[in-house]
Amino acid sequence: MEGADETKFAKLKRFNMAMGALHAIQGILILFLSNNTSADVNLTLFNKEPDVIGSLPLGAMVAMFLFASAIAHFSVSSPKGYPWYVANLKKGINYARWLEYAVSSSIMVIVIAMLCGINELSALVLIFSLNATMNLFGMMMELHNQTTEKTNWTAYIFGCFAGLMVWATLGIYFFGALLESADAIPPFVYAIFFILAFFFNIFAVNMVLQYRAKGKWKDYLYGEKVYIVLSLSAKTALAWLVWGGTLR
């Protein structure tokens, strides 16, 4: 990475700025085009019936994960952020990516969880935290392997386990509802569940290809671009599926 052509980084900077704009525009559109649909949050205490303690506006939550990505892209393209971004990419790590994913993708899984019928506060907190942990293990994978002669997959395996438990929890509610009634899950939630499960797994595949240095993935910057495209694709799919299903 030390001898990487600086023109590649300049192109990547412009790419980040464009991706930031696409995320921001979508976030603004979601806010302006969405109705006021919200999802209740319950708290269940010992020997008591669940109490509704508040509600989360779905439109605002969708906009939040889009804006989180926009902020990250603009930050690494800024005069102060860009040199830091480039220096880290040359070492094979992108701290901004993992920190942003820890926030944005965790909001995404909370939206999916609530659409699958999970609305208990403690469950939502744990799902958010476990998903964030998965992404922080991604950061640890890149950080740790800067000092190893041979790729160490420990952090990757732990991250995959955390991610698997998130989707296993979502699946319990999703498929459990289907066992109760074939009409329990709206069609747009079917699409959300399977499409987003696919995207979340492709992120893990991209990391494997980077560390295996397969084909174009021999260049770390190629894998970085794939992460950026996957992030935009996953967030765009979730945002407009939610909007089309319940926010329009």
N, C-alpha and C positions, 0 to 999 in steps of 0.2 A: 504493500500500500504506500510505502514511502515515496516510490517513484511514480505514483499515479499522475496522469496528465491533469494539470490544474484546470484545463478547459472542461473536464468532466464534472468537476466540482461546481464550476460556474453554471453549467447546464442544470446540475442538480439543484442549485440555488433557485434558478428561475422555475424549475419544476415544482419545488416546494411552495413558491409564491403562488403559482397557478393552482395548486392543490388547496392551499389555504383559502384562496378566493372561492373555489368551488364549494368547499365546506361551509364557508361563511354565508354565501348566497343561499345555499339550501337551508341553513339554520334560520335565516331571516324569512324565507318563504314559508317555512313550517310555522313560524310564529304568527305570520299574517294570515295564513290560509286555514289554520286549525280552529276547530271549535273548542269549547271549554271542558271537554271530556276529561275526567279525572278518575283515579283508582284509589279506593279506600285503603288505609293502612290500619291493621288491627293489632291489638296487644292482648294476649291471652295470659292471665295470671292464674296461679294455682287455685283450682276448684271454682273458677269463675268463667262465665261466658265471655267470648271475645268482645272487646270494646273497640269501637272505631275511634281512633285517636287523631285522625287527620286524613288528608287525601293528597295525592301527588298528581299535578296536571300533566297528562301524557304529552301534550304538545311542547310544553316547556322542557320536559325531560329529553325528548327527541332533539330539540334545539340545543340542549346542553352538550350532548356528546358530539354534535356537529361543530359547535363553537370551540369545544376543547381541542379538537383536531386543528381547527383553523388557527387557534392561538399558538399551538406547537409549531405548525408549519411557518407561520410568520416570525416566530421567535428565532428559529434556526436560520432564517433568511435575513435577520436584522444585522446591522453593523457590528454589534457586540456578540450576538449569538452565532453568526456564521463562522468566524475563526474557531470558536470552541467546537462547533459541529464538525468542521473539517478535520480538526486535530483528533477528535475522537473517532471519526470514520477511518482515518489512517491507522488507528490502533485496532480497528475491528469491533467498535462498539458505538451505539447510539443511545446515550442516556435519555435524551428527550423522547425518543420513540417509546421506551418502556414506561417512563413516567406518565406520558400522555395516555398510553394504552391502559395503564393501571386505573386511570380515572374514566376515560371515555368508554372503554369496553365493559367496565364494571357497571356504568350507568345503562349500557345497552342490555346487559343480562338482567338487570333489575326490571327494565321495561318488558323483556321477554317473560320473566318470572311472573310479573303481575298479570300479563295476558294469559298465562297458563293457570292462573288461579292462586298464586302464592301471594298472600297479602299480610302475613304475620310479620311484625316488625323484626323480631329476632332472626327469623329465617332470611329476611331481606338483607339484614346487616351481615349475616354470615356469608350469604351468596356473594355480596359485594366484596367482602374482605377476601374470600377465597379466590375470586377471580382476579382481584388486584395482586394477590400473592403469586398467582400463576405468572403474571407479567413481570413481577419483580424477580422471579426465578429466571425469566428470560434475560433480564439485565445481569443477573449473577452468572449465567452461562457465558455471556460475552466478556464479563469482567474477569472471571476465573481463568478462562482459556487464553488470556493474554500472557499468562505466566506458565503455561504447560507446553511441553514438547509434543505431546499427543493429546488429541481432543478428549476432554473429560466430560462425560454425558450426565453426571450426577444431577446438576441443577436442572438440566433438560427433563430428566425422568421425573424429578419432583414436581416440576411445573406441569408436566403432562398429567400427573396424578391429580393435582389441584384442579386443573381444567376439566378432567374427566368427572370429578365429583360434582362440579357445578352443573354439568350437563346431565349427570345421572339424577340429580335432584330435580332439575327441570323436567326430565323424562318421567319421573315418578308421578308428577302432577299431570303432565300432558297425557300420558297413556292411561293413567288412572282415571282421568275424566272420560276418556274414550270408552273404557270398560263399563262405566256407569251408563253412558248414552252416546250413541254414534253422533248425535247432534250437539254434544256438549261443547265442542271446540269449533269456533267459526272457521270457515275456509282460509281466511287470511292468516290466521294463527298457525295453521298447518304449514303454509308457505314460509312464514317467519321461522318456525322451529327448525325445519329441515334445511332451508337455505342458509340460515345463520350458523347452524351446526356444521355445515359444509365449510363455510368461510373460516370459522374458528380453527378447524383442523388443517386447512391449507396454510395458515400462518406457521403451524408447527412443521409442516412439510418444507416450507421455505427455509426454515432454520437448518433442517437436516441437509438440504441441498447446498446451503452456504458452507457448512462445516465439512461436507463431503467434497466440496469444490467440483461439483458436477457441471460440465458444459459451461454455459455463460455465468454460472454461479462461482466460477473461479475468481471473478471480480466481485469483491464485497459490495461495490456500488450497485451492481446489478440486483443483488438480493435486497439492497436498500430500496431501490425503485419498486421491486415487487411488493415489499411491505407497504409502501405508500399507495400503490394501486389497489392492493387488497383492502387496505383500511378505507379508502374512498368507496370501493365497491360494496363492502359490508355495511358501512354506515348509510350509504345511499339506499341500498336495498331495504334495510330495516326502517329507515325514516319514511320512505314512501309507501311501504307495505302497511305500516301503522297508520299513516295518514289516509290511505285509501280504504282501510278497514274500519277505522273508528273516528278519525279526526276531521274528515271533510264535511 
